[in-house]
Amino acid sequence: MQMRIAVIDLVSNTCFPLLAAEELGFFKAEGLDAHIEAITLTTKAISALREGSTDVYASGSVHAVLNSFPCWKGVKLIAALSQGSPWLLVVRADLRAERGDMSALKGLRIGADHGPDAALKQLLIASGLDAERDKVQIMPVPGAGEPGVSFGVAAAKALEAGQIDAFWANAMATEIAKRHGIGKVLLDVRRGDGPPAARNFTFSGLVTTDALIGQEPERIAAIVRAIANTHEALRADPTLAPEVGKRRFPPYAAELIGAIIERDLPFYDAAISKETVNGLNRFAQSIGLLAEPVSYEEVVAVQFGDLWRP
């Protein structure tokens, strides 16, 4: 069975379970011939899902699909790739700021990608900051939109070059900045930093269409099982991660991914809880993507719930 999967960024921890499922043979074990394609722009990846040129969209910020599928009409979440909002807020290493001190952001230029920037804006509001009053500038990361460029890598380079003062990005970017001595973590929301609501603003997950679920439920079940089995394998043996990294990542990223995945193992769980969806929908309402609450069953393909944990 062929399975076409669109991702935004291949050189990332965010969608790493997909690469691991392919390299460790879990897709093949389910009879899937998986083709993972990088589509740099979120809008293009979601359009590919709508048009049927891809079967599954793997997103680091699942709320983004609401831009093209209002009120979750026509799509469902089928599994989580990892739990919680996956981005960290990193500031210049020379900045006088204690971890958790949001006031340190006043007057700074923060690099953020389109989609994740909505979560950053809500994080500022929940922390009592006003971007205009406090002169906080949220801006694109220079060079991040070019074909084949990893957002996280571009963010770290822009921080080092002084083009931005901080960034809101995944753990890959964070690890690069920390190891090069150019950045430090101000907030890691899914580990409890910042406003509690921010932990469930969004998450990294798999999205497919209601039409495909109806037509080929076993094909969707197969990818869910593959991801759940991949999570289990990584938890049992984290040394598998650097082996996958060596095969799929550039050398600089392959060196980092093992430590990142081992640290993030508690978040590698395919389950999608009602609490997670409630938080996701509240966030979507706060940024104008939902007019009113939507039920859990309208968001999640609950028929695959028994497959989330092997």
Secondary structure, 3 states (H helix, E strand, C coil): CEEEEEECCCCCCCCHHHHHHHHCCHHHHCCCEEEEEECCCHHHHHHHHHHCCCCEEEECCHHHHHHCCHHHCCEEEEEEEECCCCCEEEEECCCCCCCCCHHHHCCCEEEECCCHHHHHHHHHHHCCCCCCCCCCEEECCCCCCCCCCCHHHHHHHHHHCCCCCEEEECHHHHHHHHHCCCEEEEEEHHHCCCCHHHHHCCCEEEEEEHHHHHHCHHHHHHHHHHHHHHHHHHHHCCCHHHHHHHHHCCHHHHHHHHHHHHHHHHHCCCCCCHHHHHHHHHHHHHCCCCCCCCCHHHHECHHHHHHCCC
